[in-house]
Amino acid sequence: MNILIATSASKRREGGVAGVVHNLAEELEKLGHQVVCLFLEDILDRPVFPKRLENVYFATRVAAFVLRDPQRFSVVNIHAPGGYVYGLLRRLSPSKDYPPYVMTMHGLEERRMYAMSRESKKGRAWYFNLKNRLWHRVYHLPSFFSSIKTADYAICLNREARSALQLKYKQESDRVWYIPNGVEDRFFISREYPPEPAFRLLYVGTWLDHKGVYYLRDAFQVLAAQVPALRLTIAGCLTPAEQVKSLFDPSVRPQIDVIPFVSSMEMTDLYGRHDIFVFPSLVEGMPLVLLEAMATAMPVVTTETCGMMDVVEDGVNGLLVPAADAPALTEAIGRLVECADLRRRLGQAAQETMRRYTWDKIARKVEKVFALAAQNGKP
């Protein structure tokens, strides 16, 4: 098959979505397919003003790119919500031989609205302010709705999204597939679990309110007071260290290391230098960093929401805590800090779990959906 994969994310491999696209494309090419990837920079050659309209331009230009040569591709895979323009044009022109449209959906906008509206009431949603909440309602939700309703097939990265597409959006179950993200083989490293307490915590991700950074702060400040040797590394946050540390009390800032950018090839070493992975996000699709940390046999603490619940079983291959619950997060991290046997048991189980999530296995599942779309997809 000749496959187009398009996303409005930047092509930098260190980004979560870009990492997904690059890895999937490489594995599909190994299976004999030809793959063209389009990222934001490939479609928009100059900044858009206002920036809020960036995805409108992206969706329009992706559609134009496909329609310039509609016979070129067997299937078009566009990450939501960037496919709604092409999907609408395809539906409005049923007599045209346009390639089928497969949507990839990372997570539910309804989940984001729910979680961040609650955070806004607590004063913990600087990014999700009133202007952004209104923009989500008048643009993001409708564009996601259109992307969903016009897609021939859908790939959902977590089970919650798949269920919503069937139950709320009335999509046929045989056209909505749950296929999680994968993990690269290089992350399967060996790890030792010394008997003494573990002091090196790691968080990887952008520094945004929906990542649960307030709860990370609250938990660490309690634990740092109890365990003076404890250290927290915040990596890949894309935010200056001073700004990140300003969220924490001055008394614990010396125990925090901030690495704003980590290259993709440095990530394995980063995981290997730390003992416990902490990921308190409130809203996710299927976070690559969680899968990578688990593959390195790190014990993980994360929230029981979104895609995290699809891969982490509490007490078996990680610890799950309620989202937006700092005391529960504190208690879970504390257990891992003190107990080497627990770290070993959860970490080794996590690594074994991830052996089912390697990109070659994921790509074969995606290949099946693309083949079905190419054979059966009709507007």
Secondary structure, 3 states (H helix, E strand, C coil): CEEEEECCCCCCCCCHHHHHHHHHHHHHHHCCCEEEEECHHHHCCCCCCCHHHHHHHHHHHHHHHHHHCCCCCCEEEEECCCCHHHHHHHHHCCCCCCCCEEEEECCCHHHHHHHHHHHHHCCCCCCCCHHHHHHHHHHHHHHHHHHHHHCCEEEECCHHHHHHHHHCCCCCHHHEEECCCCECHHHCCCCCCCCCCCCEEEEECCCCHHHCHHHHHHHHHHHHHHCCCCEEEEECCCCCHHHHHCCCCCCCHHHEEEECCCCHHHHHHHHHCCCEEEECCCCCCCCHHHHHHHHCCCCEEEECCCCHHHHCCECCCEEEECCCCHHHHHHHHHHHHHCHHHHHHHHHHHHHHHCCCEHHHHHHHHHHHHHHHHHHCCC
